[in-house]
Amino acid sequence: MTASPIFLEILPTASQEIVEQAHYYRDKADEALANRWQAAVVETIYSLRAAPERGSLGDFKTDSISDLRRIGIRGFPKHLIFYRFIDASRTLVIVSVLHGARDLESLLVTHH
């Protein structure tokens, strides 16, 4: 028996963060780095559809984000994708894409 498909939802804030980081790389380095960034993000997100529970729980104290998982982006080890997998609806929700050195919990509370 085949598992039911996993639906993908990318919140507007996450989309904006991905695009803003691409613009940053384009401005500070070059088009090739910006393209590599976008390809790595897309690859990571789509790989989560095959195994959505493989990311680590974020270990956040705030209840509203305690179910968020995180996974690194290959080639960009300091950046993390934060997401939740809603098993009942088979939905993978990309909540945010952030640099790991930021105040993650505070930022994520505003994104959830």
Secondary structure, DSSP 8 states (H G I E B T S, - for coil): ------EEEE-HHHHHHHHHHHHHHHHHT-HHHHHHHHHHHHHHHHHHHH-TT-SEE---SSGGGTT-EEEEETTEEEEEEEEEEEGGGTEEEEEEEEETTS-HHHHHHHH-
